[in-house]
Amino acid sequence: MTTLFVNACLRGPESRTLTLCREYLADILDVEEVDLAKLRPAPFDGQMVAARVEKQQERQWDDPIFALSKQFAAADDIVIGAPYWDLSFPAALKAYLEHVSVCDIVFHYTEDAQCEGLCRAKSLTYITTCGGFVEGANFGYEYFCGIARMFGIPETRFIAAEGLDIVGMDVEGQMDKARAQMAKLKQ
């Protein structure tokens, strides 16, 4: 069983989100990591879209432009690690999703024009940390709930450590609350 870890923790080793992700993934044997800080996915522009559409129409599925989409579709489980930035997540993660979201790989349309997901994953786990308290409005997680539905992933799960930049906050206590969430998911 392959777990795909999409690492959008752009601050690297200083990232508290990455700390939680590494702990969550520690006992999973088969993890494929996509490190967005290294990958630096370019957002699609008109020319890139046209080139990809041409390759889709010609069914050139072995072209490297489809590699991230095929990897995402084939994963048995998906973990997204993304800090809470500007009401959602880092822009690199959105650019990555532009590369992943390919009709006839991660989703398609049925004869009656219904979107149907093609991903193999049974769950998508979204791990984040926040400087303040988001109070149930993590638009990054909500976005991924929509992506999961579109791509046919039946379960989404959320882990968050919040309030980490508030003066006087027990940061380790907040991280421990997230660790408790992770432990419950692994039972």
N, C-alpha and C positions, 0 to 999 in steps of 0.2 A: 504494500500500500504506500503510495507516494504522497507526501505532504508538500505542497508548494508554499514556500514562504516568500511573500512579496514584502521586501524590506524597504519601506519608505522612511526610515529613520535617518534622515540626512545629516544629523549631527554626529553620526558614527558612535564610537565608544562612550561618548558623554551622554548619549540618549537614554533616558530612563525608560522610554518605550522599548528600545532595543533590549535593555536589561530584562524587562518582563518577557519579551518574545523569546530570548535565548533560554530563559528558565522554563517557559512553556514547552519549547521544542526539545529540551535536553534529553528526554527519554524516548523520543521518536526516532526510529532507526533510519528511515528513508526520507530525507528532507532535501528538496531542491530549492536553492535560494536564488531569487532575483534581487540583486542589490541595486536599487534605483540610483544611488549616489555614484556608482561605477558605470551603470548602463547609460545614464543620462538620456532617457528617451526624448526624442524631439516631438513636439506637438505636430499633428498633421496640418498641412496647409493644402491648398487646392491642388497643387501639382502632385503631392503625395497621395491624396485621395484618388485622383484620376489614375495614377499608376497602379494603385492597389485594386481599384475597380476593374481595370483592364485585366489584371492577373486573375481576379476572381472569375470574370466572364470566360476566360480561357482555361479556368480550372487548373491553374499552375500552383497547386497546393504545396509543392516542394520548394517554392521560392522562399528565401529567408524572411521576407516581409510578413509571413504567416507564422514564424517560429514561436513567438510569444503567445499567440492565440492558441496554437496547437498544444503548447505546454500547459496552458491554463485549462483547456478543455479536457486534457488527459489526467489531470491530478485527481486523486481520490479524496483529498482534503485540502483546504486552502486556508492559510493564515495570512492576514494582512496586518502588518505592524506600521502604524502611522500616528505620529503625534498630532494633537489638535492644533491646527494652524488656521487662523483667520476663518473661523466657523466651520472648518471641515478638515482638510488634510493638505500636505504639500502638493504643489502643482505638478511635480514629477509623477505623482501617482495618477493624476488625471491623464497626463500624456501617455503613461503606460496603458491605461484602460483604452485609449484610442487605438493602440496597437493590438490589444486583445479582442476588442469588440468587432468581430468579423462574422458576417452572415455566412452560414453554411459550415462554420467551425464551432462557435460557442452558442449559436442560436440559428434558427431559420424560421421561415414562415410556412405555415401549412396551406393546403389548397383553399381553405376557407379564410385565409389572411390572418390567422392567429399566430402570434409569436410563440415559439416553442424552444425551450432551452435544450442544448445538446451537451452540456458539461456533465462530467462523470462524478464530480465531487458531491458528497452527501452533506457536507457542511462547510460554512465559511465563518471563520473566527476572526473578529476585528479587535485588535489590541491597541489601546491608545493611552496616552497620559495627557493631562491638562494642567496648565498653570493655575487656573481658577476652577470654579464649579460650573459645569455646563447645564445642570438641572434638566436632564432629559432632552436636550436639544443638540445632540451631536449630529450635525448634518452630514458629516463624513460617514458615520455608521448608517444613517438613514439612506444615504446614496447607495451604499453597498447592499442594503436590504433590497432596493430596487434592482440593482445589477444582478443579485443572486436570483431573484424571481425571473428576470428576463433570461438568464443563462441556465435556468433549470436546477438551481441548487436549493434543495428543500429547506435547509436549516441555516439560520444565521445566529451567531453568538457574539456577545459583547463583553469585553473586559476593559475596565478603565481605572486608572489611579488619578484622582482629581485633587485640585487645591495645592498642587506641589510648589507653586511659586508664592504662596501667601506667607507673609512674614509671621513667624511663630508657629506655623503649621508643623505637625509631627509628620514629616515627609515619609519616614520609614514606616510609620503606622498606616499612612495612606497606601503605600506600596504593598504592605502586608494585606490590606483589604483586597487589593487586586489579586494578590497571590491566593487568597482564600477563594475568590471567584474562579481562578484557574483550577484549583484543586477540585472544586465541585464539578467542573466540566469534565475532568479526567476520571471521575468515578464511574 
